[in-house]
Amino acid sequence: MASISPSRRVRRTPFSDGVEAAGVKGYTVYNRMLLPTVFRSVVEDYHHLKQAVQVWDVACERQIEIRGPDAGRLMQMLTPRDLRGMLPGQCYYVPIVDETGGMLNDPVALKLADDRWWISIADSDLLLWVKGIVYGFRLDVLVDEPDVHPLAVQGPKADDLMARVFGDQVRNLRFFRFGWFDFQGSAMVVARSGYSKQGGFEIYCDGTANGMPLWNALMEAGADLDVHAGCPNLIERVEGGLLSYGNDMTRDNTPHEAGLGRFCSTQTAIGCVGRDALLRVAKEGPLQQIRAIAIAGDVPPCDRGWPIMAGDLRVGLVTSAAASPDFGTGVAIGMVRMTHWDAGTVLQVKTPDGMREATVQETFWI
């Protein structure tokens, strides 16, 4: 594949100097920013992530800050998840939907205070949608993108590394909770969260100027822990069933089709703009849904959807796939029709390298 040409329209991050010094070999563009995709190799990065600790530049997960008297009302208008019981210091995974119930994003929301929230977004122009809702309903809030840049620390040694930089209190954070921790005189939000199943944290680096000092502090503190620069790993995320907005679901899919119905409290999420549409979906059920799929044989790179076939009938689409070293099979995420989504169903996948036998799984691998 051709390289990405440098441009001010594709923004660098506060950590880009560190990423380059670490020998990044590939990028993708995410929210108009550089997101590293490989350092040594996808397979080497995969094994290291499961064994040690990595520091990820995920500043492309831009923040939308909502503050003001109507902040809570606006947040509930955006998502079918009932937010009434959410307390400051909590993180919620929140499907964001439009008026048809179609997914616009699947971010993590952080409640900083009753009148102040951050939405840590996946790859889409969600800021424009939020501003449109504010203008259309004349809500009393300010919405902008703050100078805040996520940096993830992931892997089984993440707790040890974070404690060296932020103190032992960071170990006490529960999953999807956050606290404020000092770094060289700056208070930063640290959450126990991240885009892997290996455990770890996300640091919301406050201020561009703090980017490289934070990166360097983590790298120096973790030298004896075999810390490396890393990035979200395709193989590991597919094994764990971590969905990628724009790959595994789009605006054409409802949260229920994406397997996210457990994050929808449609009956009680009063005010959500897509509530009426989703009430029908919740009652009738989806006609297709995300499933884990094992694929036999060699698995080529998946940069486009692969049709899932039952004989001559197309019954779904593989949206992400990789060869798993640990499980010895091709692992995939696919959208499958209800007629063929039961675990154990044997199908075929039309890859660029030919047909492959595929089997629907009961669950993802990790």
VEXDREN-247317 format. One record per residue (C-alpha): residue number from 1; x, y, z. Coordinates in steps of 0.05 Angstrom, whole numbers. Example, Ala and Ser with C-alpha at 12.3 -4.5 7.8 and 13.67 -1.06 7.14 Angstrom:
BEGIN
(site 1,(246,-90,156))
(site 2,(273,-21,143))
***
This chain:
BEGIN
(site 1,(0,0,0))
(site 2,(25,70,-16))
(site 3,(50,114,42))
(site 4,(11,171,73))
(site 5,(35,239,49))
(site 6,(48,289,105))
(site 7,(-3,345,109))
(site 8,(-29,394,161))
(site 9,(-97,364,147))
(site 10,(-71,299,178))
(site 11,(-50,323,246))
(site 12,(9,299,286))
(site 13,(-1,286,360))
(site 14,(35,310,423))
(site 15,(69,241,423))
(site 16,(89,236,350))
(site 17,(162,251,363))
(site 18,(165,192,411))
(site 19,(127,147,363))
(site 20,(177,163,308))
(site 21,(237,153,353))
(site 22,(209,84,372))
(site 23,(210,63,299))
(site 24,(138,64,278))
(site 25,(128,27,212))
(site 26,(56,43,194))
(site 27,(0,92,206))
(site 28,(-73,99,192))
(site 29,(-114,163,193))
(site 30,(-165,168,249))
(site 31,(-204,231,264))
(site 32,(-156,266,216))
(site 33,(-97,247,260))
(site 34,(-41,198,256))
(site 35,(-54,131,291))
(site 36,(5,82,293))
(site 37,(-13,12,268))
(site 38,(53,-27,274))
(site 39,(122,-21,304))
(site 40,(163,-85,298))
(site 41,(110,-128,264))
(site 42,(36,-140,278))
(site 43,(53,-210,305))
(site 44,(113,-187,347))
(site 45,(72,-129,375))
(site 46,(16,-178,391))
(site 47,(60,-225,432))
(site 48,(93,-168,468))
(site 49,(26,-136,487))
(site 50,(5,-201,520))
(site 51,(71,-210,558))
(site 52,(95,-141,580))
(site 53,(71,-69,575))
(site 54,(63,-20,518))
(site 55,(51,55,512))
(site 56,(1,74,458))
(site 57,(-8,141,424))
(site 58,(-84,143,418))
(site 59,(-90,219,418))
(site 60,(-134,209,356))
(site 61,(-189,190,405))
(site 62,(-210,263,407))
(site 63,(-249,291,466))
(site 64,(-315,328,459))
(site 65,(-324,369,522))
(site 66,(-395,387,543))
(site 67,(-404,436,600))
(site 68,(-462,476,625))
(site 69,(-530,469,658))
(site 70,(-558,425,602))
(site 71,(-498,379,597))
(site 72,(-534,319,628))
(site 73,(-595,329,584))
(site 74,(-552,333,522))
(site 75,(-515,269,539))
(site 76,(-580,231,547))
(site 77,(-605,258,480))
(site 78,(-544,227,447))
(site 79,(-549,156,473))
(site 80,(-601,102,488))
(site 81,(-562,82,550))
(site 82,(-596,107,613))
(site 83,(-546,155,646))
(site 84,(-587,174,707))
(site 85,(-547,130,754))
(site 86,(-479,151,729))
(site 87,(-435,186,780))
(site 88,(-375,233,772))
(site 89,(-313,190,766))
(site 90,(-346,137,724))
(site 91,(-335,118,651))
(site 92,(-392,90,609))
(site 93,(-389,57,541))
(site 94,(-444,94,504))
(site 95,(-472,79,435))
(site 96,(-489,145,401))
(site 97,(-547,142,353))
(site 98,(-584,187,304))
(site 99,(-659,196,297))
(site 100,(-665,129,259))
(site 101,(-628,90,313))
(site 102,(-567,84,268))
(site 103,(-500,86,303))
(site 104,(-458,149,296))
(site 105,(-403,130,344))
(site 106,(-387,83,402))
(site 107,(-346,126,450))
(site 108,(-330,123,524))
(site 109,(-363,179,563))
(site 110,(-329,207,625))
(site 111,(-372,244,676))
(site 112,(-325,296,706))
(site 113,(-382,332,743))
(site 114,(-458,339,736))
(site 115,(-447,397,688))
(site 116,(-383,373,654))
(site 117,(-370,312,610))
(site 118,(-319,286,561))
(site 119,(-337,240,503))
(site 120,(-276,201,479))
(site 121,(-296,188,408))
(site 122,(-283,135,355))
(site 123,(-270,155,283))
(site 124,(-326,201,259))
(site 125,(-347,275,258))
(site 126,(-388,268,321))
(site 127,(-371,339,343))
(site 128,(-413,367,286))
(site 129,(-473,324,305))
(site 130,(-469,346,378))
(site 131,(-464,419,358))
(site 132,(-525,409,313))
(site 133,(-566,380,370))
(site 134,(-545,438,415))
(site 135,(-565,490,363))
(site 136,(-630,456,344))
(site 137,(-655,449,415))
(site 138,(-624,514,441))
(site 139,(-589,478,498))
(site 140,(-550,517,550))
(site 141,(-483,483,541))
(site 142,(-415,497,511))
(site 143,(-386,444,465))
(site 144,(-314,443,442))
(site 145,(-251,400,433))
(site 146,(-205,411,492))
(site 147,(-129,407,491))
(site 148,(-132,336,520))
(site 149,(-97,276,488))
(site 150,(-105,203,509))
(site 151,(-43,160,519))
(site 152,(-56,86,535))
(site 153,(-14,40,577))
(site 154,(-34,-32,563))
(site 155,(-10,-102,582))
(site 156,(-1,-146,643))
(site 157,(54,-101,672))
(site 158,(13,-37,664))
(site 159,(-2,-30,738))
(site 160,(72,-33,757))
(site 161,(91,19,705))
(site 162,(34,67,723))
(site 163,(50,62,797))
(site 164,(121,85,784))
(site 165,(97,148,748))
(site 166,(32,165,785))
(site 167,(40,130,852))
(site 168,(12,67,882))
(site 169,(-58,97,889))
(site 170,(-68,86,815))
(site 171,(-72,11,829))
(site 172,(-137,22,867))
(site 173,(-175,47,806))
(site 174,(-232,-1,788))
(site 175,(-249,-18,717))
(site 176,(-283,40,680))
(site 177,(-269,87,737))
(site 178,(-222,147,735))
(site 179,(-187,193,783))
(site 180,(-144,256,780))
(site 181,(-69,244,787))
(site 182,(-11,293,788))
(site 183,(43,292,734))
(site 184,(97,344,743))
(site 185,(48,395,771))
(site 186,(-9,380,722))
(site 187,(-72,344,745))
(site 188,(-91,290,694))
(site 189,(-149,243,689))
(site 190,(-127,170,691))
(site 191,(-179,116,676))
(site 192,(-174,41,681))
(site 193,(-195,27,610))
(site 194,(-166,15,541))
(site 195,(-175,-17,473))
(site 196,(-147,-85,491))
(site 197,(-165,-145,534))
(site 198,(-97,-145,569))
(site 199,(-115,-93,621))
(site 200,(-87,-24,632))
(site 201,(-101,50,634))
(site 202,(-115,111,592))
(site 203,(-82,176,612))
(site 204,(-118,239,588))
(site 205,(-57,282,579))
(site 206,(-75,354,595))
(site 207,(-39,401,548))
(site 208,(1,389,485))
(site 209,(65,413,521))
(site 210,(59,355,570))
(site 211,(58,302,515))
(site 212,(131,285,507))
(site 213,(150,293,581))
(site 214,(95,242,597))
(site 215,(117,195,541))
(site 216,(189,199,563))
(site 217,(172,189,637))
(site 218,(135,125,621))
(site 219,(190,98,576))
(site 220,(244,113,627))
(site 221,(205,84,685))
(site 222,(189,20,648))
(site 223,(258,3,620))
(site 224,(265,-59,664))
(site 225,(193,-79,650))
(site 226,(208,-86,576))
(site 227,(163,-27,558))
(site 228,(155,-14,484))
(site 229,(116,34,441))
(site 230,(54,-1,416))
(site 231,(-14,10,386))
(site 232,(-82,-23,382))
(site 233,(-67,-92,355))
(site 234,(-112,-121,301))
(site 235,(-103,-194,321))
(site 236,(-115,-182,395))
(site 237,(-176,-137,385))
(site 238,(-210,-188,339))
(site 239,(-195,-244,388))
(site 240,(-228,-202,441))
(site 241,(-287,-179,399))
(site 242,(-270,-105,407))
(site 243,(-309,-70,353))
(site 244,(-282,-16,307))
(site 245,(-331,38,287))
(site 246,(-329,46,211))
(site 247,(-304,-25,203))
(site 248,(-351,-70,242))
(site 249,(-411,-23,246))
(site 250,(-433,41,213))
(site 251,(-491,90,212))
(site 252,(-530,35,175))
(site 253,(-529,-9,238))
(site 254,(-567,-4,303))
(site 255,(-533,-19,370))
(site 256,(-573,-84,373))
(site 257,(-543,-107,306))
(site 258,(-474,-90,333))
(site 259,(-487,-135,394))
(site 260,(-492,-74,440))
(site 261,(-563,-82,462))
(site 262,(-540,-91,534))
(site 263,(-517,-18,532))
(site 264,(-586,6,511))
(site 265,(-639,22,564))
(site 266,(-688,44,511))
(site 267,(-750,42,556))
(site 268,(-719,89,607))
(site 269,(-671,131,565))
(site 270,(-722,187,560))
(site 271,(-700,241,513))
(site 272,(-654,201,467))
(site 273,(-667,225,396))
(site 274,(-667,154,369))
(site 275,(-710,124,423))
(site 276,(-774,114,383))
(site 277,(-737,78,328))
(site 278,(-699,34,376))
(site 279,(-762,15,415))
(site 280,(-785,-21,352))
(site 281,(-718,-55,344))
(site 282,(-716,-76,417))
(site 283,(-785,-106,411))
(site 284,(-776,-143,346))
(site 285,(-702,-159,351))
(site 286,(-649,-149,298))
(site 287,(-648,-188,232))
(site 288,(-572,-190,232))
(site 289,(-520,-186,286))
(site 290,(-445,-186,300))
(site 291,(-415,-255,310))
(site 292,(-347,-286,322))
(site 293,(-325,-327,262))
(site 294,(-268,-377,256))
(site 295,(-238,-380,186))
(site 296,(-198,-441,162))
(site 297,(-134,-434,122))
(site 298,(-92,-373,107))
(site 299,(-125,-307,122))
(site 300,(-104,-249,77))
(site 301,(-108,-176,99))
(site 302,(-180,-153,107))
(site 303,(-184,-82,80))
(site 304,(-255,-91,53))
(site 305,(-316,-132,71))
(site 306,(-316,-206,53))
(site 307,(-383,-237,35))
(site 308,(-406,-294,79))
(site 309,(-441,-347,37))
(site 310,(-487,-406,51))
(site 311,(-482,-440,-16))
(site 312,(-502,-388,-67))
(site 313,(-538,-345,-15))
(site 314,(-502,-286,16))
(site 315,(-518,-286,91))
(site 316,(-469,-235,119))
(site 317,(-404,-197,115))
(site 318,(-337,-207,149))
(site 319,(-315,-138,172))
(site 320,(-249,-152,208))
(site 321,(-203,-212,205))
(site 322,(-133,-236,223))
(site 323,(-92,-299,233))
(site 324,(-86,-316,307))
(site 325,(-20,-346,330))
(site 326,(-46,-365,398))
(site 327,(-110,-399,374))
(site 328,(-83,-428,309))
(site 329,(-140,-404,266))
(site 330,(-166,-345,228))
(site 331,(-206,-301,275))
(site 332,(-259,-254,248))
(site 333,(-316,-207,265))
(site 334,(-376,-211,219))
(site 335,(-447,-186,212))
(site 336,(-490,-249,201))
(site 337,(-564,-258,186))
(site 338,(-607,-289,241))
(site 339,(-620,-350,197))
(site 340,(-547,-369,200))
(site 341,(-519,-338,264))
(site 342,(-525,-398,311))
(site 343,(-459,-424,340))
(site 344,(-431,-482,300))
(site 345,(-462,-461,234))
(site 346,(-412,-476,178))
(site 347,(-409,-425,123))
(site 348,(-361,-400,70))
(site 349,(-324,-334,65))
(site 350,(-306,-303,-2))
(site 351,(-236,-274,10))
(site 352,(-191,-241,-43))
(site 353,(-151,-306,-43))
(site 354,(-211,-351,-53))
(site 355,(-265,-385,-13))
(site 356,(-251,-405,59))
(site 357,(-292,-449,106))
(site 358,(-318,-410,166))
(site 359,(-354,-430,230))
(site 360,(-397,-385,274))
(site 361,(-371,-385,345))
(site 362,(-408,-382,411))
(site 363,(-363,-327,438))
(site 364,(-300,-289,420))
(site 365,(-234,-320,439))
(site 366,(-212,-276,497))
***
